[in-house]
């Protein structure tokens, strides 16, 4: 009995904390047009939204999903005063590119914890908007912290792999 308890405690102790919440389960078709925009940044870390959206775009590409990139640079993000004006503009761009869905999101946390280990901590959400109805058809949020030997990019990629919706051929 004590060997099992030690094993369970070891697993808990040596695993990083993470949480993935999908509000809706959804399977999206692979043979349609998608666009991805920069994610809105709610953190104090410059360009965290651009970094997160770029990582999600790469994970989608690995899954053979063709995505038109609407991810701009920091100058592009600075011209928008509100999230609503940003999202409205990106929806228009996505429609103009022929996309049927817009993938977007928000970054809530993107930093290294202070302290001796400097563990990465990342939290962001992903939304898929059906452009013809202007309706959010998928929403999920993921948060994870890693050990000091991991980078923020690795943790963000792990979240993206678990968080993006499933695609069917």
DOKOLRO-857854 format. One record per atom (N, C-alpha, C): atom name; residue number from 1; x, y, z. Coordinates in Angstrom, 3 decimals. Last residue first. Layout:
BEGIN
> CA, NUM, X, Y, Z
...
This chain:
BEGIN
> N, 169, -11.720, 15.059, -41.720
> CA, 169, -11.535, 15.187, -43.176
> C, 169, -12.861, 15.216, -43.925
> N, 168, -12.058, 17.127, -38.831
> CA, 168, -12.381, 15.881, -39.518
> C, 168, -12.208, 16.070, -41.026
> N, 167, -10.449, 18.373, -35.925
> CA, 167, -10.806, 18.534, -37.331
> C, 167, -11.047, 17.174, -37.954
> N, 166, -10.994, 19.784, -32.700
> CA, 166, -10.682, 18.623, -33.533
> C, 166, -11.188, 18.876, -34.959
> N, 165, -9.610, 22.918, -31.523
> CA, 165, -10.705, 21.982, -31.796
> C, 165, -10.232, 20.843, -32.686
> N, 164, -6.825, 23.287, -29.283
> CA, 164, -7.458, 23.534, -30.577
> C, 164, -8.557, 22.505, -30.831
> N, 163, -5.768, 22.297, -26.821
> CA, 163, -6.880, 23.244, -26.831
> C, 163, -7.559, 23.406, -28.184
> N, 162, -3.534, 20.673, -26.976
> CA, 162, -4.718, 20.175, -26.270
> C, 162, -5.961, 21.018, -26.515
> N, 161, -1.840, 22.319, -28.442
> CA, 161, -2.093, 20.953, -28.902
> C, 161, -3.351, 20.390, -28.253
> N, 160, -1.733, 24.618, -26.805
> CA, 160, -2.353, 24.670, -28.137
> C, 160, -2.716, 23.281, -28.641
> N, 159, -0.278, 23.690, -24.583
> CA, 159, -1.671, 24.126, -24.425
> C, 159, -2.378, 24.086, -25.774
> N, 158, 2.185, 23.222, -25.808
> CA, 158, 1.475, 22.115, -25.153
> C, 158, -0.007, 22.457, -24.962
> N, 157, 2.829, 25.837, -26.564
> CA, 157, 2.584, 24.818, -27.594
> C, 157, 1.839, 23.625, -27.005
> N, 156, 3.243, 27.018, -24.072
> CA, 156, 2.170, 27.518, -24.933
> C, 156, 1.826, 26.514, -26.031
> N, 155, 5.496, 25.553, -23.249
> CA, 155, 4.254, 25.455, -22.477
> C, 155, 3.069, 25.921, -23.325
> N, 154, 7.325, 26.433, -25.188
> CA, 154, 7.009, 25.005, -25.065
> C, 154, 5.682, 24.825, -24.329
> N, 153, 7.386, 29.211, -24.669
> CA, 153, 6.954, 28.695, -25.959
> C, 153, 6.555, 27.230, -25.911
> N, 152, 8.512, 29.361, -22.155
> CA, 152, 7.118, 29.758, -22.312
> C, 152, 6.571, 29.199, -23.623
> N, 151, 10.558, 26.417, -21.624
> CA, 151, 10.344, 27.803, -22.023
> C, 151, 8.845, 28.094, -22.093
> N, 150, 11.684, 24.429, -18.869
> CA, 150, 10.842, 24.643, -20.039
> C, 150, 10.748, 26.124, -20.352
> N, 149, 13.049, 24.318, -16.490
> CA, 149, 13.800, 23.963, -17.700
> C, 149, 12.986, 24.139, -18.974
> N, 148, 11.209, 24.905, -14.468
> CA, 148, 12.180, 25.912, -14.857
> C, 148, 12.951, 25.588, -16.116
> N, 147, 8.042, 23.493, -15.487
> CA, 147, 9.241, 23.535, -14.655
> C, 147, 10.222, 24.539, -15.225
> N, 146, 4.980, 25.329, -16.095
> CA, 146, 5.976, 24.289, -16.347
> C, 146, 7.122, 24.405, -15.372
> N, 145, 1.480, 25.732, -16.059
> CA, 145, 2.796, 26.167, -15.612
> C, 145, 3.749, 25.003, -15.835
> N, 144, -1.373, 26.654, -17.928
> CA, 144, -0.372, 25.662, -17.562
> C, 144, 0.870, 26.361, -17.031
> N, 143, -4.608, 26.751, -19.289
> CA, 143, -3.609, 27.360, -18.417
> C, 143, -2.636, 26.279, -17.994
> N, 142, -7.062, 27.432, -21.760
> CA, 142, -6.041, 26.557, -21.203
> C, 142, -5.058, 27.352, -20.362
> N, 141, -10.347, 27.361, -23.046
> CA, 141, -9.296, 28.095, -22.343
> C, 141, -8.327, 27.087, -21.739
> N, 140, -12.536, 27.655, -25.861
> CA, 140, -11.800, 26.868, -24.884
> C, 140, -10.724, 27.716, -24.244
> N, 139, -15.188, 27.515, -28.084
> CA, 139, -14.468, 28.318, -27.114
> C, 139, -13.784, 27.393, -26.122
> N, 138, -16.963, 27.689, -31.089
> CA, 138, -16.044, 26.931, -30.238
> C, 138, -15.336, 27.905, -29.318
> N, 137, -18.584, 29.445, -32.315
> CA, 137, -19.013, 28.042, -32.335
> C, 137, -18.102, 27.151, -31.504
> N, 136, -19.832, 32.580, -32.191
> CA, 136, -18.745, 31.778, -31.631
> C, 136, -19.243, 30.336, -31.561
> N, 135, -21.042, 34.084, -35.146
> CA, 135, -21.347, 33.333, -33.933
> C, 135, -20.116, 32.546, -33.485
> N, 134, -21.672, 35.277, -37.625
> CA, 134, -20.987, 36.040, -36.576
> C, 134, -21.239, 35.415, -35.207
> N, 133, -22.546, 33.795, -39.693
> CA, 133, -23.521, 34.080, -38.639
> C, 133, -22.962, 34.984, -37.544
> N, 132, -20.290, 33.688, -41.293
> CA, 132, -21.586, 33.979, -41.935
> C, 132, -22.659, 34.333, -40.910
> N, 131, -18.146, 33.002, -39.568
> CA, 131, -18.273, 34.367, -40.067
> C, 131, -19.644, 34.669, -40.678
> N, 130, -17.821, 31.515, -36.570
> CA, 130, -18.404, 31.263, -37.888
> C, 130, -18.792, 32.626, -38.465
> N, 129, -14.924, 31.561, -34.700
> CA, 129, -16.128, 32.321, -35.050
> C, 129, -16.566, 31.926, -36.451
> N, 128, -13.405, 30.050, -32.075
> CA, 128, -13.632, 29.915, -33.510
> C, 128, -14.963, 30.584, -33.797
> N, 127, -11.013, 30.957, -29.640
> CA, 127, -12.397, 30.981, -30.099
> C, 127, -12.403, 30.762, -31.600
> N, 126, -8.960, 30.248, -26.871
> CA, 126, -9.139, 30.193, -28.318
> C, 126, -10.637, 30.212, -28.600
> N, 125, -6.965, 31.728, -24.278
> CA, 125, -8.194, 31.127, -24.772
> C, 125, -8.206, 31.169, -26.291
> N, 124, -4.207, 31.112, -21.997
> CA, 124, -4.882, 31.792, -23.094
> C, 124, -6.120, 31.022, -23.534
> N, 123, -1.475, 31.250, -19.933
> CA, 123, -2.921, 31.049, -19.956
> C, 123, -3.484, 31.816, -21.142
> N, 122, 1.552, 30.143, -18.500
> CA, 122, 0.839, 30.603, -19.689
> C, 122, -0.647, 30.305, -19.520
> N, 121, 4.633, 30.339, -16.978
> CA, 121, 3.193, 30.278, -16.713
> C, 121, 2.482, 30.900, -17.910
> N, 120, 7.774, 28.846, -16.202
> CA, 120, 6.895, 29.519, -17.157
> C, 120, 5.425, 29.300, -16.797
> N, 119, 9.692, 29.477, -13.222
> CA, 119, 8.842, 28.579, -14.006
> C, 119, 7.949, 29.368, -14.971
> N, 118, 12.084, 30.207, -11.703
> CA, 118, 11.573, 30.961, -12.833
> C, 118, 10.702, 30.124, -13.761
> N, 117, 13.425, 29.212, -9.442
> CA, 117, 13.306, 28.381, -10.637
> C, 117, 12.801, 29.122, -11.863
> N, 116, 13.443, 31.280, -7.496
> CA, 116, 14.679, 30.599, -7.843
> C, 116, 14.593, 29.808, -9.147
> N, 115, 11.301, 33.957, -8.594
> CA, 115, 11.808, 32.972, -7.645
> C, 115, 13.003, 32.244, -8.212
> N, 114, 8.427, 34.579, -10.567
> CA, 114, 9.629, 35.039, -9.888
> C, 114, 10.054, 33.987, -8.875
> N, 113, 7.430, 32.892, -13.521
> CA, 113, 7.242, 33.182, -12.098
> C, 113, 8.550, 33.709, -11.534
> N, 112, 7.233, 34.384, -16.667
> CA, 112, 7.977, 33.469, -15.810
> C, 112, 7.719, 33.877, -14.372
> N, 111, 4.214, 34.636, -18.673
> CA, 111, 5.350, 35.156, -17.894
> C, 111, 6.123, 34.014, -17.256
> N, 110, 1.288, 35.263, -19.422
> CA, 110, 2.418, 34.883, -20.265
> C, 110, 3.669, 35.426, -19.574
> N, 109, -2.235, 35.270, -19.385
> CA, 109, -0.987, 35.191, -18.616
> C, 109, 0.108, 34.645, -19.522
> N, 108, -4.229, 35.681, -21.249
> CA, 108, -4.428, 36.202, -19.899
> C, 108, -3.140, 36.196, -19.083
> N, 107, -4.974, 36.336, -24.521
> CA, 107, -3.908, 35.851, -23.638
> C, 107, -4.089, 36.518, -22.282
> N, 106, -7.551, 35.213, -26.683
> CA, 106, -7.064, 36.185, -25.703
> C, 106, -5.964, 35.534, -24.880
> N, 105, -8.398, 34.694, -30.192
> CA, 105, -8.290, 34.357, -28.781
> C, 105, -7.783, 35.504, -27.942
> N, 104, -9.479, 33.086, -33.254
> CA, 104, -8.928, 34.203, -32.496
> C, 104, -8.833, 33.793, -31.038
> N, 103, -10.299, 32.162, -36.421
> CA, 103, -9.756, 31.653, -35.155
> C, 103, -9.077, 32.826, -34.465
> N, 102, -13.089, 32.318, -38.425
> CA, 102, -11.969, 33.082, -37.885
> C, 102, -11.575, 32.476, -36.541
> N, 101, -14.357, 30.741, -41.361
> CA, 101, -14.187, 30.764, -39.909
> C, 101, -12.982, 31.614, -39.548
> N, 100, -14.273, 31.096, -44.025
> CA, 100, -15.593, 30.842, -43.454
> C, 100, -15.568, 30.926, -41.934
> N, 99, -12.396, 33.349, -46.078
> CA, 99, -12.495, 32.425, -44.942
> C, 99, -13.947, 32.284, -44.491
> N, 98, -11.868, 35.171, -48.035
> CA, 98, -12.640, 33.991, -48.401
> C, 98, -12.792, 32.975, -47.283
> N, 97, -10.765, 37.535, -47.362
> CA, 97, -9.825, 36.505, -47.817
> C, 97, -10.540, 35.220, -48.222
> N, 96, -12.962, 38.914, -46.417
> CA, 96, -12.372, 39.342, -47.686
> C, 96, -11.399, 38.304, -48.239
> N, 95, -13.284, 37.635, -43.952
> CA, 95, -14.310, 37.484, -44.980
> C, 95, -13.749, 37.840, -46.357
> N, 94, -10.946, 38.593, -42.688
> CA, 94, -11.137, 37.154, -42.889
> C, 94, -12.174, 36.901, -43.980
> N, 93, -11.442, 41.355, -42.586
> CA, 93, -10.287, 40.833, -43.327
> C, 93, -10.458, 39.348, -43.652
> N, 92, -13.698, 41.345, -40.880
> CA, 92, -13.804, 41.867, -42.247
> C, 92, -12.658, 41.354, -43.117
> N, 91, -12.505, 40.314, -38.570
> CA, 91, -13.612, 39.586, -39.200
> C, 91, -13.769, 40.033, -40.654
> N, 90, -10.697, 42.360, -38.030
> CA, 90, -10.183, 41.038, -38.394
> C, 90, -11.274, 40.165, -39.024
> N, 89, -12.452, 44.461, -37.345
> CA, 89, -11.544, 44.602, -38.478
> C, 89, -11.036, 43.237, -38.959
> N, 88, -13.629, 43.357, -35.053
> CA, 88, -14.455, 43.729, -36.200
> C, 88, -13.599, 43.838, -37.467
> N, 87, -11.408, 43.163, -33.353
> CA, 87, -12.098, 41.956, -33.803
> C, 87, -12.968, 42.238, -35.023
> N, 86, -10.782, 45.916, -32.978
> CA, 86, -9.796, 44.966, -33.511
> C, 86, -10.494, 43.752, -34.115
> N, 85, -13.093, 46.864, -31.784
> CA, 85, -12.688, 47.413, -33.084
> C, 85, -11.670, 46.504, -33.760
> N, 84, -13.067, 45.283, -29.437
> CA, 84, -14.188, 45.200, -30.360
> C, 84, -13.809, 45.744, -31.737
> N, 83, -10.795, 46.071, -28.070
> CA, 83, -10.842, 44.716, -28.602
> C, 83, -11.955, 44.591, -29.644
> N, 82, -9.733, 49.398, -28.934
> CA, 82, -10.547, 48.445, -28.193
> C, 82, -10.491, 47.075, -28.854
> N, 81, -7.872, 50.681, -30.508
> CA, 81, -8.086, 51.178, -29.145
> C, 81, -8.861, 50.184, -28.291
> N, 80, -5.404, 49.747, -32.740
> CA, 80, -6.750, 49.469, -32.238
> C, 80, -6.858, 49.906, -30.782
> N, 79, -2.771, 50.107, -33.341
> CA, 79, -3.733, 51.032, -33.951
> C, 79, -5.158, 50.825, -33.464
> N, 78, -1.254, 48.098, -32.200
> CA, 78, -1.308, 49.396, -31.523
> C, 78, -2.356, 50.334, -32.101
> N, 77, -1.245, 45.958, -33.975
> CA, 77, -2.057, 45.875, -32.759
> C, 77, -2.252, 47.248, -32.107
> N, 76, 0.597, 46.844, -35.895
> CA, 76, -0.789, 46.554, -36.284
> C, 76, -1.690, 46.552, -35.060
> N, 75, 2.915, 46.920, -34.416
> CA, 75, 2.373, 48.184, -34.927
> C, 75, 0.918, 48.011, -35.346
> N, 74, 3.431, 44.228, -33.967
> CA, 74, 3.020, 45.060, -32.833
> C, 74, 2.445, 46.391, -33.297
> N, 73, 1.974, 42.607, -36.883
> CA, 73, 3.034, 42.894, -35.924
> C, 73, 2.516, 43.780, -34.808
> N, 72, -0.665, 40.224, -37.473
> CA, 72, 0.169, 41.375, -37.805
> C, 72, 1.294, 41.513, -36.801
> N, 71, -2.232, 37.555, -38.780
> CA, 71, -1.423, 37.961, -37.637
> C, 71, -0.493, 39.080, -38.081
> N, 70, -3.749, 36.316, -40.533
> CA, 70, -4.035, 37.742, -40.375
> C, 70, -3.261, 38.291, -39.183
> N, 69, -3.202, 33.630, -42.607
> CA, 69, -2.712, 34.359, -41.447
> C, 69, -3.054, 35.837, -41.534
> N, 68, -5.318, 31.059, -43.392
> CA, 68, -4.831, 32.354, -43.858
> C, 68, -4.435, 33.174, -42.634
> N, 67, -4.599, 27.673, -43.098
> CA, 67, -5.080, 28.851, -42.389
> C, 67, -4.467, 30.095, -43.015
> N, 66, -5.222, 24.354, -43.456
> CA, 66, -4.794, 25.549, -44.171
> C, 66, -5.450, 26.761, -43.518
> N, 65, -4.049, 21.813, -41.487
> CA, 65, -5.163, 22.739, -41.631
> C, 65, -4.638, 23.990, -42.315
> N, 64, -2.189, 19.874, -40.745
> CA, 64, -2.583, 19.976, -42.160
> C, 64, -3.829, 20.843, -42.370
> N, 63, -1.182, 20.050, -38.250
> CA, 63, -2.361, 19.193, -38.397
> C, 63, -2.915, 19.229, -39.818
> N, 62, 0.683, 22.021, -38.622
> CA, 62, 1.167, 20.659, -38.410
> C, 62, 0.038, 19.654, -38.584
> N, 61, -1.048, 24.198, -38.657
> CA, 61, -0.326, 23.825, -39.874
> C, 61, 0.189, 22.393, -39.784
> N, 60, -1.773, 24.285, -35.969
> CA, 60, -2.788, 24.013, -36.986
> C, 60, -2.140, 23.563, -38.293
> N, 59, 0.708, 24.992, -34.882
> CA, 59, 0.100, 23.705, -34.510
> C, 59, -0.976, 23.321, -35.524
> N, 58, 0.995, 27.549, -36.029
> CA, 58, 1.954, 26.487, -36.333
> C, 58, 1.399, 25.107, -36.005
> N, 57, -1.143, 28.920, -34.815
> CA, 57, -1.083, 28.795, -36.277
> C, 57, -0.138, 27.656, -36.682
> N, 56, -0.304, 28.831, -32.154
> CA, 56, -1.526, 28.119, -32.544
> C, 56, -1.547, 27.915, -34.056
> N, 55, 1.941, 30.522, -32.414
> CA, 55, 2.108, 29.123, -31.984
> C, 55, 0.888, 28.301, -32.369
> N, 54, 0.685, 32.911, -33.126
> CA, 54, 1.664, 32.301, -34.031
> C, 54, 1.895, 30.832, -33.692
> N, 53, -0.791, 33.438, -30.838
> CA, 53, -1.493, 33.157, -32.094
> C, 53, -0.561, 32.509, -33.113
> N, 52, 1.320, 33.904, -28.987
> CA, 52, 0.362, 32.810, -28.788
> C, 52, -0.333, 32.445, -30.091
> N, 51, 2.575, 36.183, -30.114
> CA, 51, 3.311, 34.932, -29.916
> C, 51, 2.358, 33.748, -29.796
> N, 50, 0.571, 38.098, -30.022
> CA, 50, 1.159, 37.728, -31.312
> C, 50, 1.881, 36.391, -31.208
> N, 49, 0.160, 38.236, -27.263
> CA, 49, -0.922, 37.816, -28.144
> C, 49, -0.423, 37.386, -29.513
> N, 48, 2.620, 39.262, -26.376
> CA, 48, 2.202, 37.908, -25.962
> C, 48, 1.082, 37.387, -26.859
> N, 47, 3.719, 41.807, -26.837
> CA, 47, 3.513, 40.895, -27.969
> C, 47, 3.128, 39.465, -27.575
> N, 46, 4.916, 42.344, -23.537
> CA, 46, 4.717, 42.830, -24.906
> C, 46, 4.613, 41.682, -25.911
> N, 45, 3.171, 41.531, -20.707
> CA, 45, 4.256, 41.062, -21.564
> C, 45, 4.017, 41.540, -22.990
> N, 44, 0.998, 42.034, -19.238
> CA, 44, 1.979, 43.110, -19.293
> C, 44, 3.178, 42.736, -20.165
> N, 43, -1.977, 40.831, -20.956
> CA, 43, -0.852, 40.734, -20.036
> C, 43, 0.021, 41.985, -20.116
> N, 42, -3.931, 40.589, -22.807
> CA, 42, -4.322, 41.180, -21.525
> C, 42, -3.180, 41.166, -20.512
> N, 41, -4.068, 40.765, -26.203
> CA, 41, -3.125, 40.605, -25.095
> C, 41, -3.606, 41.344, -23.849
> N, 40, -5.751, 38.848, -28.591
> CA, 40, -5.752, 40.068, -27.794
> C, 40, -4.930, 39.823, -26.531
> N, 39, -3.980, 37.268, -31.229
> CA, 39, -4.785, 37.151, -30.016
> C, 39, -4.667, 38.464, -29.243
> N, 38, -4.320, 37.760, -34.742
> CA, 38, -3.545, 37.909, -33.514
> C, 38, -4.491, 37.768, -32.335
> N, 37, -6.325, 35.337, -36.503
> CA, 37, -5.894, 36.697, -36.183
> C, 37, -4.980, 36.661, -34.966
> N, 36, -6.736, 33.118, -39.173
> CA, 36, -6.359, 33.305, -37.769
> C, 36, -5.873, 34.731, -37.576
> N, 35, -9.174, 31.466, -41.163
> CA, 35, -8.231, 32.567, -40.990
> C, 35, -7.922, 32.641, -39.495
> N, 34, -10.092, 28.766, -43.323
> CA, 34, -9.937, 29.337, -41.993
> C, 34, -8.987, 30.528, -42.067
> N, 33, -12.190, 27.047, -45.504
> CA, 33, -11.217, 28.129, -45.357
> C, 33, -11.262, 28.721, -43.950
> N, 32, -12.284, 23.421, -45.566
> CA, 32, -12.891, 24.746, -45.634
> C, 32, -11.820, 25.788, -45.363
> N, 31, -11.679, 20.717, -44.974
> CA, 31, -11.740, 21.192, -46.347
> C, 31, -12.484, 22.521, -46.486
> N, 30, -11.912, 19.870, -42.400
> CA, 30, -10.581, 20.299, -42.848
> C, 30, -10.629, 20.961, -44.217
> N, 29, -14.589, 20.804, -40.180
> CA, 29, -14.107, 20.194, -41.420
> C, 29, -12.732, 20.736, -41.823
> N, 28, -14.487, 20.248, -36.626
> CA, 28, -14.577, 21.142, -37.768
> C, 28, -14.044, 20.462, -39.021
> N, 27, -16.198, 19.263, -33.869
> CA, 27, -15.326, 18.765, -34.920
> C, 27, -15.554, 19.630, -36.141
> N, 26, -16.344, 20.156, -30.468
> CA, 26, -16.711, 20.433, -31.836
> C, 26, -15.711, 19.778, -32.763
> N, 25, -17.494, 20.914, -27.286
> CA, 25, -16.730, 19.988, -28.111
> C, 25, -17.257, 20.137, -29.534
> N, 24, -17.199, 23.852, -25.414
> CA, 24, -17.964, 23.095, -26.402
> C, 24, -17.027, 22.104, -27.065
> N, 23, -15.384, 24.622, -23.546
> CA, 23, -16.792, 24.835, -23.253
> C, 23, -17.683, 24.057, -24.208
> N, 22, -12.682, 23.090, -22.324
> CA, 22, -13.383, 23.309, -23.581
> C, 22, -14.850, 23.461, -23.259
> N, 21, -9.946, 23.734, -20.447
> CA, 21, -11.402, 23.718, -20.376
> C, 21, -11.938, 24.023, -21.768
> N, 20, -7.172, 22.537, -18.843
> CA, 20, -7.744, 22.801, -20.159
> C, 20, -9.254, 22.691, -20.024
> N, 19, -4.491, 23.100, -16.766
> CA, 19, -5.938, 23.017, -16.821
> C, 19, -6.379, 23.387, -18.223
> N, 18, -1.677, 22.024, -14.836
> CA, 18, -2.309, 22.497, -16.058
> C, 18, -3.809, 22.316, -15.966
> N, 17, 1.431, 21.799, -13.263
> CA, 17, 0.010, 22.081, -13.120
> C, 17, -0.540, 22.568, -14.447
> N, 16, 3.628, 19.077, -13.884
> CA, 16, 3.326, 20.504, -13.908
> C, 16, 1.821, 20.686, -13.795
> N, 15, 4.653, 16.511, -11.643
> CA, 15, 3.914, 16.936, -12.832
> C, 15, 3.633, 18.428, -12.727
> N, 14, 5.834, 15.709, -9.289
> CA, 14, 6.681, 15.956, -10.440
> C, 14, 5.929, 16.310, -11.718
> N, 13, 3.747, 15.375, -7.417
> CA, 13, 4.847, 16.287, -7.137
> C, 13, 5.615, 16.663, -8.389
> N, 12, 2.144, 13.393, -8.592
> CA, 12, 1.592, 14.708, -8.289
> C, 12, 2.703, 15.729, -8.120
> N, 11, 3.980, 11.282, -8.675
> CA, 11, 3.360, 11.772, -9.907
> C, 11, 2.815, 13.175, -9.696
> N, 10, 4.509, 10.980, -5.938
> CA, 10, 5.583, 11.337, -6.868
> C, 10, 5.022, 11.906, -8.162
> N, 9, 2.036, 10.166, -4.941
> CA, 9, 2.602, 11.436, -4.499
> C, 9, 3.714, 11.902, -5.427
> N, 8, 1.880, 7.668, -6.247
> CA, 8, 0.873, 8.707, -6.485
> C, 8, 1.411, 10.074, -6.083
> N, 7, 4.104, 6.339, -5.119
> CA, 7, 3.993, 6.535, -6.562
> C, 7, 3.021, 7.663, -6.882
> N, 6, 3.388, 6.289, -2.421
> CA, 6, 4.607, 6.983, -2.831
> C, 6, 4.562, 7.280, -4.326
> N, 5, 1.102, 4.687, -2.593
> CA, 5, 0.999, 6.048, -2.084
> C, 5, 2.213, 6.863, -2.498
> N, 4, 2.215, 2.301, -3.453
> CA, 4, 1.237, 2.991, -4.293
> C, 4, 1.098, 4.449, -3.874
> N, 3, 3.811, 1.658, -1.278
> CA, 3, 4.443, 1.867, -2.588
> C, 3, 3.498, 2.623, -3.516
> N, 2, 1.956, 1.251, 0.738
> CA, 2, 2.789, 2.441, 0.825
> C, 2, 3.522, 2.717, -0.491
> N, 1, 0.823, -1.193, 0.000
> CA, 1, 0.000, 0.000, 0.000
> C, 1, 0.866, 1.256, 0.000
